[in-house]
């Protein structure tokens, strides 16, 4: 069985992606982690050509999470409070 050769660049990208995934999973620094997820996925799209559609989809999901913000059970919500917007009828 042959072990695939991995470059240092792909290893660093995978480590950053794992760290960002953990941050998004626990809800810590959600807007920053979502923006970094977008940057990582764009880097993968432009450096590799194996499956660009999946990477673009994950990048869009990352920026959507950054724009939506942390959830009610996240660390960010516990530290800074959960924001709620009430719509008033005019």
C-alpha positions as semicolon CSV with decimal commas, in nm:
position;residue;x (nm);y (nm);z (nm)
1;X;0,000;0,000;0,000
2;X;0,141;0,335;-0,107
3;X;0,127;0,634;0,127
4;X;0,022;0,951;-0,061
5;X;0,266;1,239;-0,062
6;X;0,129;1,553;0,098
7;X;0,289;1,891;0,063
8;X;0,349;2,121;0,356
9;X;0,097;2,367;0,211
10;X;-0,186;2,114;0,209
11;X;-0,101;2,007;0,565
12;X;-0,109;2,368;0,689
13;X;-0,441;2,433;0,512
14;X;-0,589;2,117;0,664
15;X;-0,474;2,216;1,014
16;X;-0,621;2,566;0,978
17;X;-0,946;2,421;0,847
18;X;-0,966;2,185;1,145
19;X;-0,903;2,469;1,390
20;X;-1,169;2,686;1,225
21;X;-1,414;2,395;1,228
22;X;-1,363;2,354;1,603
23;X;-1,414;2,728;1,659
24;X;-1,737;2,721;1,458
25;X;-1,855;2,407;1,632
26;X;-1,825;2,554;1,982
27;X;-1,929;2,903;1,870
28;X;-1,615;3,092;1,963
29;X;-1,525;3,400;1,755
30;X;-1,794;3,304;1,506
31;X;-1,772;3,600;1,264
32;X;-1,394;3,578;1,245
33;X;-1,394;3,199;1,210
34;X;-1,657;3,214;0,933
35;X;-1,452;3,467;0,737
36;X;-1,139;3,255;0,779
37;X;-1,337;2,951;0,658
38;X;-1,426;3,144;0,342
39;X;-1,060;3,238;0,290
40;X;-0,945;2,877;0,340
41;X;-1,202;2,741;0,096
42;X;-1,111;3,001;-0,166
43;X;-0,746;2,907;-0,120
44;X;-0,834;2,543;-0,181
45;X;-1,038;2,634;-0,491
46;X;-0,752;2,832;-0,644
47;X;-0,469;2,593;-0,551
48;X;-0,636;2,259;-0,625
49;X;-0,884;2,154;-0,886
50;X;-1,024;1,828;-0,749
51;X;-1,372;1,942;-0,634
52;X;-1,415;2,319;-0,659
53;X;-1,796;2,319;-0,624
54;X;-1,785;2,162;-0,278
55;X;-1,521;2,412;-0,167
56;X;-1,725;2,703;-0,299
57;X;-2,032;2,571;-0,117
58;X;-1,837;2,543;0,209
59;X;-1,704;2,895;0,159
60;X;-2,057;3,030;0,116
61;X;-2,169;2,844;0,428
62;X;-1,873;2,990;0,620
63;X;-1,956;3,348;0,525
64;X;-2,326;3,287;0,596
65;X;-2,239;3,169;0,947
66;X;-2,019;3,475;0,990
67;X;-2,305;3,704;0,890
68;X;-2,570;3,526;1,098
69;X;-2,353;3,513;1,408
70;X;-2,336;3,274;1,700
71;X;-2,625;3,061;1,815
72;X;-2,799;3,065;2,150
73;X;-2,585;2,786;2,297
74;X;-2,248;2,914;2,176
75;X;-1,959;3,045;2,382
76;X;-1,997;3,388;2,216
77;X;-2,359;3,404;2,329
78;X;-2,258;3,316;2,685
79;X;-1,981;3,576;2,691
80;X;-2,145;3,867;2,509
81;X;-2,515;3,788;2,529
82;X;-2,748;3,666;2,259
83;X;-2,884;3,943;2,039
84;X;-3,253;3,941;1,955
85;X;-3,416;4,172;1,706
86;X;-3,786;4,241;1,765
87;X;-3,984;4,353;1,464
88;X;-4,244;4,616;1,547
89;X;-4,556;4,664;1,337
90;X;-4,595;5,013;1,198
